[in-house]
Amino acid sequence: MSGDKTRLTDRSSVSAAEIILVISVFIICIIGAVFLPIPPCPDERARRLLTDWMFNTGTLPTGNELETVIMPHGFSYALRPFLSAIIGVVFMKLTSLFTDSETALIVASRMCSVLSVTVCSVFCLKIGKRLFKNRSSALVLAASVCFLPQVLFLGMYQNNDSLSLAAVCITVYFFVRGSGDHWSWGSTAGFAFGLGLALMSYYTIYGWVLAGALFFTFSVFKDKEIPRKVSFFAKRAAMIGGICFAFAGWFFIRNAFLHHGDFLGIAAEKDMREYLRAHGVRLYDYVIPQAQGKTLIGMLTEDKAYFIKLTLFSFIAVFGMMDILVPKMLYKVYIIIAFFGAVLFVIFALLRGLDSIHKQVLLFMTVSVAINISLHVIHSYTRDYQPQGRYIISMALLMGYVFAYSSDQLQTLSEDKLTFIKSRSFFRIVQPQYAFIFIWLVLCACALTSLQYMI
């Protein structure tokens, strides 16, 4: 099979461009964390109910406290994994040792998101350096993901979506590494950590956990270098299960203990809503499509496919409380770039072929994203109508992979085959990777100017 040889080991050196990219992501997110106001950020008010409760009481919420219940939705995020809130409280406690400034505490509560997107940039670079022949393609992957305007926006305020994206990036990196080093103990432990972090971030990315378990199994049994596969798999699977349980098991056991065996908190959420209705509170469920008698297809297609359009737009960039859009032309440009990137990917994949690791990674990410999108649609239809792109933000990693692979193949093709182009020095002067990154950064800068309407 043709195609580039997969990078199976990290390169020890770190380029100046990589350092600049990571630092730039951190600086942009921390600036946003300082200047974005409260509450015009989706979900932050609801998340702050938890951080404020824990900061003021020094205890973990159970989900039964009315002070942590989100209105008019009628439930508490304490019933769902809230690791991001716990991390936020840790930063708030540390900050409170030096100042009681409300602004400083707000910034501290947002540090989990700031660091999560920064971690994404680091692991995207690590993924790219293992997957692609040309080192600059790793920059394409990291830039595509972390300089998507919505990703940067998620890195500026308190939410679970940024943490979920970090968990996905960590999981994919260790999957690539594990597939390359025949699942060493270190790679297996890192993979398990990524899955555990995913379990503690957001239910919407649990498809990544399921797909991760399936593709780990496939990778082990497909690897010809691994002897006594059943025994090998059993030991590694036990390690993954043990780490995931140690990392996330406490939360679900606690939920089960507090809510009569309801470890996911679904029944407890329903009970809280019934309690509030009995006390005359009008809840959000009056706009849930299923409760209105609509069909799933009807929800997706009504009002000129409003649900699909708003989800897509807010995956790219919608700020404020889902009320600040960037210029319409930018959405068109992003969609056109994504379309041509996908076309190039398909062409190169068909003509040059994908090696084993690329096939596994592509299938892993595609299946995970498909489950993620399906869960988002079903959840919006049955429980909480939310046409927001942040719920499918993990798709950014798959998008970045497509762009990076296409640019990597273009660069390789120009060096190996297109001698008539090479002789004119076109690709040596304007390399596809750097041209793409420049365009992507310009688009991101243009989109972020719309944040001025929030400040």
JOURNOR-V963198 format. One record per residue. N is the residue number from 1. RES is the residue in one small letter. PSI is psi as a letter, one per 20 degrees, with the letter a starting at -180 (none if undefined). Layout:
n->[N:N]
res->[RES:RES]
psi->[PSI:PSI]
//
This chain:
n->[1:2:3:4:5:6:7:8:9:10:11:12:13:14:15:16:17:18:19:20:21:22:23:24:25:26:27:28:29:30:31:32:33:34:35:36:37:38:39:40:41:42:43:44:45:46:47:48:49:50:51:52:53:54:55:56:57:58:59:60:61:62:63:64:65:66:67:68:69:70:71:72:73:74:75:76:77:78:79:80:81:82:83:84:85:86:87:88:89:90:91:92:93:94:95:96:97:98:99:100:101:102:103:104:105:106:107:108:109:110:111:112:113:114:115:116:117:118:119:120:121:122:123:124:125:126:127:128:129:130:131:132:133:134:135:136:137:138:139:140:141:142:143:144:145:146:147:148:149:150:151:152:153:154:155:156:157:158:159:160:161:162:163:164:165:166:167:168:169:170:171:172:173:174:175:176:177:178:179:180:181:182:183:184:185:186:187:188:189:190:191:192:193:194:195:196:197:198:199:200:201:202:203:204:205:206:207:208:209:210:211:212:213:214:215:216:217:218:219:220:221:222:223:224:225:226:227:228:229:230:231:232:233:234:235:236:237:238:239:240:241:242:243:244:245:246:247:248:249:250:251:252:253:254:255:256:257:258:259:260:261:262:263:264:265:266:267:268:269:270:271:272:273:274:275:276:277:278:279:280:281:282:283:284:285:286:287:288:289:290:291:292:293:294:295:296:297:298:299:300:301:302:303:304:305:306:307:308:309:310:311:312:313:314:315:316:317:318:319:320:321:322:323:324:325:326:327:328:329:330:331:332:333:334:335:336:337:338:339:340:341:342:343:344:345:346:347:348:349:350:351:352:353:354:355:356:357:358:359:360:361:362:363:364:365:366:367:368:369:370:371:372:373:374:375:376:377:378:379:380:381:382:383:384:385:386:387:388:389:390:391:392:393:394:395:396:397:398:399:400:401:402:403:404:405:406:407:408:409:410:411:412:413:414:415:416:417:418:419:420:421:422:423:424:425:426:427:428:429:430:431:432:433:434:435:436:437:438:439:440:441:442:443:444:445:446:447:448:449:450:451:452:453:454:455]
res->[m:s:g:d:k:t:r:l:t:d:r:s:s:v:s:a:a:e:i:i:l:v:i:s:v:f:i:i:c:i:i:g:a:v:f:l:p:i:p:p:c:p:d:e:r:a:r:r:l:l:t:d:w:m:f:n:t:g:t:l:p:t:g:n:e:l:e:t:v:i:m:p:h:g:f:s:y:a:l:r:p:f:l:s:a:i:i:g:v:v:f:m:k:l:t:s:l:f:t:d:s:e:t:a:l:i:v:a:s:r:m:c:s:v:l:s:v:t:v:c:s:v:f:c:l:k:i:g:k:r:l:f:k:n:r:s:s:a:l:v:l:a:a:s:v:c:f:l:p:q:v:l:f:l:g:m:y:q:n:n:d:s:l:s:l:a:a:v:c:i:t:v:y:f:f:v:r:g:s:g:d:h:w:s:w:g:s:t:a:g:f:a:f:g:l:g:l:a:l:m:s:y:y:t:i:y:g:w:v:l:a:g:a:l:f:f:t:f:s:v:f:k:d:k:e:i:p:r:k:v:s:f:f:a:k:r:a:a:m:i:g:g:i:c:f:a:f:a:g:w:f:f:i:r:n:a:f:l:h:h:g:d:f:l:g:i:a:a:e:k:d:m:r:e:y:l:r:a:h:g:v:r:l:y:d:y:v:i:p:q:a:q:g:k:t:l:i:g:m:l:t:e:d:k:a:y:f:i:k:l:t:l:f:s:f:i:a:v:f:g:m:m:d:i:l:v:p:k:m:l:y:k:v:y:i:i:i:a:f:f:g:a:v:l:f:v:i:f:a:l:l:r:g:l:d:s:i:h:k:q:v:l:l:f:m:t:v:s:v:a:i:n:i:s:l:h:v:i:h:s:y:t:r:d:y:q:p:q:g:r:y:i:i:s:m:a:l:l:m:g:y:v:f:a:y:s:s:d:q:l:q:t:l:s:e:d:k:l:t:f:i:k:s:r:s:f:f:r:i:v:q:p:q:y:a:f:i:f:i:w:l:v:l:c:a:c:a:l:t:s:l:q:y:m:i]
psi->[p:r:r:q:p:p:o:i:q:q:p:h:q:p:r:h:h:g:g:g:g:g:h:g:g:g:g:g:g:h:g:g:h:h:h:p:r:p:j:l:p:p:i:h:g:h:h:h:h:g:g:g:g:h:g:h:h:j:r:p:q:h:i:i:p:h:h:j:p:p:p:k:h:k:r:p:i:i:i:r:p:l:h:h:h:g:g:g:h:g:h:g:g:g:h:i:h:h:q:j:p:h:g:h:h:g:g:g:h:i:h:g:g:g:h:g:h:g:h:g:h:g:h:g:g:h:g:h:h:h:h:q:g:p:h:i:h:h:h:g:g:g:g:g:g:i:j:p:h:h:g:h:g:h:j:i:r:p:r:i:h:h:h:h:g:g:g:g:g:g:g:h:g:h:g:g:g:h:h:h:k:k:m:r:h:g:h:g:g:g:g:h:g:g:g:g:h:g:h:j:f:p:h:h:j:i:h:h:g:g:h:g:g:g:h:g:g:g:g:g:i:h:o:i:i:o:r:m:h:g:g:g:g:g:g:g:h:h:g:g:g:g:g:g:g:h:g:i:h:h:g:h:g:g:g:h:g:h:l:l:i:n:h:i:j:g:h:h:g:g:g:g:g:h:g:g:g:h:k:j:p:p:r:i:i:i:j:p:g:g:h:i:j:q:r:g:h:g:g:h:i:q:l:l:l:g:g:g:g:h:g:g:g:i:h:g:o:p:a:b:l:k:j:o:q:r:p:h:h:h:g:g:g:g:h:g:g:g:g:h:g:g:g:g:g:g:g:h:h:g:g:i:q:p:r:g:h:h:g:g:g:g:g:g:h:g:g:g:h:g:g:g:g:g:h:g:g:g:g:h:h:h:g:n:o:n:m:p:i:h:i:k:i:i:i:h:g:g:g:h:g:g:g:g:g:g:h:g:h:g:g:g:g:h:h:h:g:m:h:h:g:h:h:j:j:g:i:h:g:n:p:g:g:h:g:g:g:g:g:g:h:g:g:g:g:g:g:i:h:i:i:h:i:h:none]
//
